[in-house]
């Protein structure tokens, strides 16, 4: 399920459950429904839900563009680009723009994504990376498109010839350049030493520049974005490194690097310490323990401020069976760190939270910029851990910044909730709420009014879309006893 807001004020709702096509519902600027239809095609199977996923949706050149991933009969993943008329829901044009198989020496590798689609937020240009892996050989294709879907540059690389490199993240600077991070693929499917590359319309091959500070990184993942305000490339790494004190142990750490966009030299490198988060937790919330979360995303606001999103995580094995175990994952407190232009920590916030998910969530997989999403790889499309209600959303408003999240009602009450036990997850109700972050202060409030015992109002955070005015369009689910209803809501954050 996905909600997309258009620049003309209209909103569309998309849903694919394998019943004859993608559901398309259009709402006008007054939020009244106008059109309901199905997007169908002969180029992909409209009934195949199991092997299909919507990788990304963007408004490009006043068209809705859907990037749909589907596996064909040969077990090959095909990335379809579907251009849809925003007013009618009819297909304008569709193309198969990439194909491939999952990269990794082992099929359970979770650190490498077969397809990456990323749009430049300041233009209609976008980049696509597809990875194709077979035993003994692997290649990946890098494509840079303009707003009319014309190729600016296209380069195919064989990882067999360059030490087993695989793509990790991309950032796009209009039609000028595409930036790529790639890493060496280790023996267990982990991504190790990392490289940075820049592609322009003149590029015929990929030149790899090693990031020396990342030479000892293991199991690395990263996110990247281009800062149009000062023409710098910002890269967030989450990685595993060997402890200097305990050589037999590994530690998880995050760091943020600023790179010169012309020569790709490292301008600054900061290890993220959670210092400001702990100051807020101990001083404001009287928290007894330090925050022990790992950074899982970052966002560049409309005011060109960088915010880092972190979350605590743990899991336990409930039972072990031959060939299969049963696990439960627990997402804990959330930390938000505000950085200044020099990537120094200037403020921190701590949100007390606990959420439970059936199954084990891959610890090192980063999903979306601006969304706290420890989510499965797109290659494992419909795993039970892909739960849209356990995410949280960062919102950049004109007067403040906000976090939208679904919380147990105990966290909506005054006082410290650290005493919540795991057995309490089956008690109480869950309610959508938001936290206002401004000048080092934080306030919380329910989204849909006062909490009513036994009644739940939650938001599908993963389906939400935020426009430039701070309006969030998302799905709201209401549960009252045995009655469950759902509809689209529009939330305004100033």
VOGU-3710 file (C-alpha; in Angstrom, 3 decimals, decimal comma):
1> xxxxxxxxxx> 0,000/0,000/0,000  1,239/3,464/-0,861  -0,139/7,010/-0,770  1,306/9,625/-3,155  0,629/13,375/-3,029  0,868/15,282/-6,319  2,037/18,866/-6,746  -1,455/19,910/-7,935  -2,895/19,055/-4,507  -4,434/15,743/-5,518
11> xxxxxxxxxx> -3,637/12,432/-3,799  -3,635/8,864/-5,058  -3,812/5,577/-3,203  -2,054/2,521/-4,641  -2,435/-1,077/-3,506  -1,359/-4,351/-5,062  -2,649/-7,647/-3,671  -2,507/-9,689/-6,869  -6,146/-9,415/-7,845  -6,052/-8,253/-11,436
21> xxxxxxxxxx> -3,833/-5,188/-11,159  -2,746/-2,255/-9,021  -5,638/-0,447/-7,353  -5,578/3,280/-8,202  -7,832/5,664/-6,276  -7,640/9,425/-6,840  -8,693/12,159/-4,415  -9,042/15,809/-5,461  -7,472/18,795/-3,685  -10,456/18,863/-1,303
31> xxxxxxxxxx> -9,720/15,200/-0,413  -12,885/13,904/-2,070  -12,681/10,613/-4,056  -12,983/11,036/-7,829  -11,605/7,951/-9,628  -11,184/4,288/-8,741  -9,657/1,924/-11,298  -7,091/-0,833/-11,839  -3,686/-0,473/-13,463  -3,270/-3,544/-15,684
41> xxxxxxxxxx> -0,618/-4,673/-18,134  0,376/-7,505/-20,428  4,068/-7,036/-19,581  3,775/-8,198/-15,965  1,469/-10,610/-14,159  -1,308/-8,638/-12,466  -2,249/-11,669/-10,339  1,231/-12,515/-9,046  1,397/-11,065/-5,547  4,003/-13,414/-4,080
51> xxxxxxxxxx> 6,934/-12,398/-6,313  5,965/-8,749/-6,842  6,901/-5,596/-4,954  6,546/-1,868/-5,605  10,118/-0,621/-5,129  9,420/3,103/-5,448  6,804/5,641/-6,524  7,572/9,201/-7,641  5,870/12,094/-9,361  8,099/12,800/-12,371
61> xxxxxxxxxx> 7,257/15,364/-15,035  3,633/15,539/-13,825  3,229/11,772/-14,148  2,960/9,042/-11,529  5,915/6,695/-12,059  5,812/3,247/-10,437  8,928/1,085/-10,252  7,592/-2,456/-9,950  9,771/-5,498/-9,327  8,513/-8,914/-10,391
71> xxxxxxxxxx> 10,112/-12,315/-10,853  9,506/-14,086/-14,158  9,240/-17,821/-14,840  13,035/-18,057/-15,144  13,467/-16,738/-11,579  14,891/-13,527/-12,974  13,881/-10,253/-11,316  12,567/-7,640/-13,763  12,260/-3,948/-12,853  9,327/-2,350/-14,680
81> xxxxxxxxxx> 8,967/1,434/-15,025  5,262/2,243/-15,324  4,295/5,817/-16,273  0,701/6,580/-15,277  -1,579/9,519/-16,093  -2,310/11,240/-12,778  -5,847/12,215/-13,797  -7,089/8,885/-15,194  -4,893/6,105/-13,790  -4,209/4,913/-17,349
91> xxxxxxxxxx> -0,758/3,694/-18,382  1,083/6,161/-20,620  4,114/3,984/-21,255  5,917/1,125/-19,560  9,378/-0,345/-19,993  11,516/-3,111/-18,595  14,513/-1,007/-17,600  16,591/-3,538/-15,665  16,882/-7,202/-14,780  19,004/-9,292/-12,474
101> xxxxxxxxxx> 19,387/-11,824/-9,734  20,255/-11,231/-6,114  23,894/-10,441/-5,446  25,749/-12,285/-2,726  27,700/-15,488/-2,511  24,881/-16,917/-0,414  21,155/-16,495/-1,054  20,519/-15,303/2,513  22,775/-12,269/2,172  20,711/-9,302/3,441
111> xxxxxxxxxx> 23,229/-6,524/3,008  23,111/-6,160/-0,778  20,077/-4,910/-2,687  19,445/-6,178/-6,201  17,772/-2,921/-7,257  18,214/0,653/-6,054  16,007/3,502/-7,312  16,683/7,044/-6,085  15,260/10,365/-7,282  16,863/13,771/-6,838
121> xxxxxxxxxx> 14,462/15,693/-4,539  15,341/18,978/-6,314  14,620/17,769/-9,857  12,918/15,008/-11,826  16,201/13,196/-12,539  16,771/9,779/-11,001  19,176/6,861/-10,891  18,663/3,106/-11,098  21,111/0,351/-10,180  20,452/-3,311/-10,908
131> xxxxxxxxxx> 22,628/-6,227/-9,822  22,816/-9,558/-11,625  24,605/-12,434/-9,909  25,348/-15,964/-11,052  27,872/-18,411/-9,648  31,385/-17,233/-10,497  30,327/-13,962/-12,124  28,347/-10,871/-11,223  27,575/-7,591/-12,958  25,680/-4,449/-12,126
141> xxxxxxxxxx> 24,170/-1,762/-14,332  24,149/1,930/-13,380  21,644/4,155/-15,199  21,089/7,912/-14,847  17,839/9,329/-16,297  16,581/12,875/-16,828  13,015/14,029/-16,125  11,864/12,880/-19,573  13,214/9,359/-18,864  16,046/9,781/-21,345
151> xxxxxxxxxx> 19,353/8,126/-20,459  22,048/10,561/-19,374  24,594/7,831/-18,762  24,626/4,040/-18,573  27,548/1,894/-17,441  27,716/-1,877/-16,964  30,383/-3,227/-14,624  31,599/-6,767/-14,034  32,353/-7,310/-10,360  34,551/-10,287/-11,214
161> xxxxxxxxxx> 37,134/-7,914/-12,689  37,210/-5,359/-9,880  37,533/-7,483/-6,767  33,918/-8,453/-6,148  32,391/-5,010/-5,775  28,653/-4,546/-5,319  26,509/-1,360/-5,267  25,302/0,014/-1,929  23,693/3,454/-2,374  23,311/6,285/-4,877
171> xxxxxxxxxx> 22,653/10,037/-4,830  21,633/12,184/-7,798  22,561/15,806/-8,583  20,061/16,683/-11,295  21,359/15,891/-14,769  24,939/16,733/-13,775  26,113/13,659/-11,897  25,224/10,423/-10,143  27,204/9,333/-7,082  27,638/5,687/-6,139
181> xxxxxxxxxx> 28,979/3,865/-3,099  30,050/0,258/-3,546  31,715/-2,318/-1,351  33,648/-5,544/-1,516  31,472/-8,596/-1,093  32,847/-10,896/1,605  32,673/-14,668/1,885  29,439/-14,688/3,906  27,671/-12,055/1,830  28,865/-9,168/4,036
191> xxxxxxxxxx> 29,883/-5,855/2,495  33,358/-4,730/3,554  35,745/-2,017/2,256  33,861/0,827/0,582  34,444/2,949/-2,527  32,915/6,167/-3,879  32,329/6,907/-7,586  30,979/9,730/-9,713  29,279/9,321/-13,096  28,584/12,096/-15,581
201> xxxxxxxxxx> 27,173/12,036/-19,114  30,737/11,564/-20,386  31,374/8,494/-18,238  32,053/5,241/-20,092  33,384/3,293/-17,098  33,200/3,587/-13,312  36,266/4,945/-11,515  36,453/3,727/-7,920  37,991/5,884/-5,221  38,636/3,995/-1,966
211> xxxxxxxxxx> 37,360/5,528/1,256  40,389/4,933/3,423  38,527/5,356/6,703  36,263/2,410/5,784  38,993/-0,137/5,112  38,265/-2,028/8,364  34,481/-1,818/8,101  32,592/-5,126/8,063  28,980/-5,759/7,087  28,594/-2,126/6,104
221> xxxxxxxxxx> 25,422/-0,483/4,878  25,023/3,151/3,925  22,694/5,877/2,761  23,732/8,851/0,667  22,306/12,208/-0,385  23,467/15,239/-2,330  23,356/18,571/-0,459  22,316/21,160/-3,027  22,869/23,999/-0,552  26,666/23,615/-0,578
231> xxxxxxxxxx> 27,295/20,978/-3,303  28,537/18,323/-0,894  27,846/14,590/-0,811  26,673/13,295/2,560  27,162/9,587/3,339  25,929/7,764/6,443  27,594/4,456/7,304  26,428/1,847/9,784  29,006/-0,858/10,194  30,593/-3,485/12,388
241> xxxxxxxxxx> 34,158/-3,008/13,594  36,456/-4,950/15,876  36,695/-3,652/19,422  40,100/-2,226/20,336  39,678/-3,431/23,924  38,208/-6,856/23,213  39,711/-8,328/20,061  37,210/-11,190/19,961  34,183/-8,906/19,948  32,629/-6,654/17,333
251> xxxxxxxxxx> 30,897/-3,337/17,885  28,267/-1,586/15,807  28,985/2,040/14,994  27,780/4,803/12,680  29,657/7,655/11,074  28,838/10,515/8,745  31,176/11,641/5,965  31,021/14,859/3,937  32,667/14,643/0,507  33,690/17,204/-2,081
261> xxxxxxxxxx> 31,313/16,625/-5,002  33,986/17,434/-7,608  37,014/15,349/-6,563  35,294/13,116/-3,932  37,849/14,027/-1,258  36,674/13,547/2,327  36,047/16,970/3,871  34,990/15,732/7,295  34,315/12,451/9,082  32,385/12,202/12,335
271> xxxxxxxxxx> 31,698/9,147/14,464  28,172/9,391/15,855  28,231/9,106/19,630  24,627/9,577/20,894  26,052/12,188/23,294  23,246/14,717/22,819  20,600/11,978/22,974  21,922/10,830/26,355  22,068/14,399/27,666  18,399/14,825/26,787
281> xxxxxxxxxx> 17,437/11,431/28,225  19,177/11,914/31,557  18,254/15,584/31,998  14,711/15,796/30,615  13,357/12,242/30,982  15,423/11,192/34,012  16,373/8,026/32,151  18,645/5,744/34,156  20,325/4,024/31,217  22,282/5,376/28,279
291> xxxxxxxxxx> 20,731/5,138/24,845  22,120/2,061/23,076  20,694/2,484/19,583  22,256/2,277/16,142  21,616/4,886/13,458  19,208/3,580/10,814  18,529/6,661/8,708  19,030/10,357/8,153  17,143/13,191/6,544  18,046/16,594/5,099
301> xxxxxxxxxx> 15,301/19,078/6,017  13,900/21,989/4,032  16,179/24,232/6,121  19,246/22,180/5,096  19,603/20,687/8,572  20,630/17,055/8,955  18,829/14,821/11,458  20,004/11,307/12,306  17,453/8,650/13,284  18,530/5,860/15,637
311> xxxxxxxxxx> 16,747/2,991/17,349  17,518/0,292/19,877  16,983/-3,298/18,801  17,225/-6,766/20,262  15,780/-10,179/19,539  15,305/-13,480/21,297  14,945/-17,049/20,069  11,667/-18,369/21,421  12,176/-21,955/20,309  14,558/-23,928/18,157
321> xxxxxxxxxx> 13,499/-26,614/15,730  15,561/-28,594/13,234  16,187/-26,308/10,279  13,946/-23,555/11,642  13,829/-21,327/14,714  11,157/-18,971/16,003  12,382/-15,482/16,908  10,879/-12,261/18,197  12,404/-8,835/17,619  12,071/-5,901/19,987
331> xxxxxxxxxx> 12,506/-2,308/18,858  13,343/-0,008/21,740  13,872/3,693/22,394  14,318/6,106/19,491  17,055/8,714/19,345  17,165/11,796/17,107  20,358/13,803/16,672  20,462/17,230/15,039  23,660/18,244/13,244  24,942/21,643/12,204
341> xxxxxxxxxx> 26,481/22,418/8,804  29,835/21,002/9,948  28,230/17,701/11,022  28,691/18,515/14,714  25,978/17,294/17,103  23,974/20,355/18,153  20,870/18,827/19,798  19,428/15,467/20,728  16,042/13,955/21,590  15,002/10,623/23,131
351> xxxxxxxxxx> 11,609/8,978/22,639  10,747/6,102/24,952  9,253/3,262/22,976  8,986/-0,509/22,758  7,555/-2,532/19,886  7,484/-6,256/19,190  7,684/-8,029/15,836  7,305/-11,702/15,131  10,434/-12,980/13,424  13,965/-11,648/13,339
361> xxxxxxxxxx> 14,552/-8,279/11,676  17,943/-8,059/9,899  19,927/-5,722/12,109  22,086/-4,154/9,457  19,537/-3,390/6,754  18,735/0,290/6,236  15,576/1,118/4,308  14,377/4,676/3,653  15,825/8,103/4,293  13,572/9,860/6,796
371> xxxxxxxxxx> 11,831/6,698/7,988  12,907/4,546/10,894  12,607/1,267/9,072  14,468/-1,872/10,011  12,843/-3,788/7,183  13,583/-6,886/5,158  15,410/-6,706/1,864  13,140/-6,135/-1,169  14,338/-9,524/-2,426  12,444/-11,175/0,457
381> xxxxxxxxxx> 9,335/-9,351/-0,518  6,495/-10,405/1,738  8,207/-11,656/4,880  6,163/-11,184/8,046  8,734/-8,750/9,445  7,764/-6,131/6,854  5,367/-4,481/9,310  4,390/-0,956/8,356  3,018/-0,066/11,786  6,311/-0,400/13,689
391> xxxxxxxxxx> 8,108/2,262/11,684  8,332/5,934/12,543  8,367/8,971/10,272  10,426/12,177/10,497  8,561/15,264/9,275  10,192/18,606/8,509  7,677/21,394/9,139  8,044/25,130/8,640  7,987/25,928/12,365  9,269/22,690/13,944
401> xxxxxxxxxx> 10,189/19,075/13,224  8,090/16,073/14,170  8,131/12,301/14,673  4,986/10,337/13,771  4,813/6,940/15,465  2,426/4,289/16,792  2,896/3,882/20,546  1,572/1,684/23,324  -0,774/3,811/25,419  1,592/3,545/28,408
411> xxxxxxxxxx> 3,925/5,893/26,534  1,150/8,428/26,104  0,900/8,801/29,863  3,082/10,910/32,113  6,088/9,393/33,812  8,902/7,053/32,936  7,891/3,863/31,151  11,178/1,976/31,472  9,493/-0,592/33,738  7,431/-1,976/30,849
421> xxxxxxxxxx> 8,032/-5,723/30,610  7,884/-7,866/27,511  4,734/-9,574/28,739  2,994/-6,173/28,697  2,995/-6,089/24,896  -0,254/-8,060/25,019  -1,856/-5,471/27,282  -3,045/-1,940/26,596  -3,803/-0,339/23,251  -1,695/1,141/20,466
431> xxxxxxxxxx> -2,264/4,729/19,389  -0,790/6,989/16,695  0,958/9,967/18,249  3,414/12,678/17,273  6,357/14,322/18,992  7,221/17,971/18,367  10,971/18,694/18,290  12,000/22,334/18,573  15,002/24,132/20,076  16,009/21,162/22,226
441> xxxxxxxxxx> 12,493/20,715/23,652  10,040/17,899/22,953  6,270/17,560/23,411  4,008/14,602/22,630  0,324/14,353/21,722  -2,094/11,801/20,223  -2,886/12,272/16,541  -6,595/11,418/16,775  -7,506/13,010/20,104  -7,699/11,502/23,579
451> xxxxxxxxxx> -6,873/7,817/23,941  -9,935/5,621/24,557  -9,305/2,276/26,324  -9,961/-0,630/23,989  -9,981/1,536/20,841  -6,922/1,762/18,602  -6,047/4,331/15,945  -2,813/3,584/14,103  -1,091/4,871/10,968  0,615/2,790/8,285
461> xxxxxxxxxx> 3,868/4,750/8,428  5,410/2,885/5,502  2,653/4,056/3,173  2,881/7,733/4,183  3,903/10,579/1,880  4,987/14,043/3,034  4,723/17,091/0,776  6,733/20,317/0,912  4,105/22,011/3,122  4,422/19,414/5,892
471> xxxxxxxxxx> 1,159/17,635/5,035  1,299/13,885/5,647  -1,082/11,637/3,725  -1,274/8,117/5,107  -3,599/5,249/5,957  -5,348/5,183/9,317  -6,599/1,937/10,850  -9,226/2,043/13,576  -10,020/-0,970/15,776  -13,001/-0,879/18,131
481> xxxxxxxxxx> -13,708/-4,310/19,527  -14,257/-6,635/16,559  -14,820/-3,765/14,119  -11,871/-2,645/12,003  -12,030/0,234/9,516  -9,427/1,973/7,393  -9,241/5,138/5,357  -6,815/7,822/4,131  -6,103/10,777/6,413  -4,267/14,034/5,818
491> xxxx> -2,294/15,409/8,767  -0,880/18,954/8,778  2,363/19,643/10,641  3,356/23,324/10,655
//
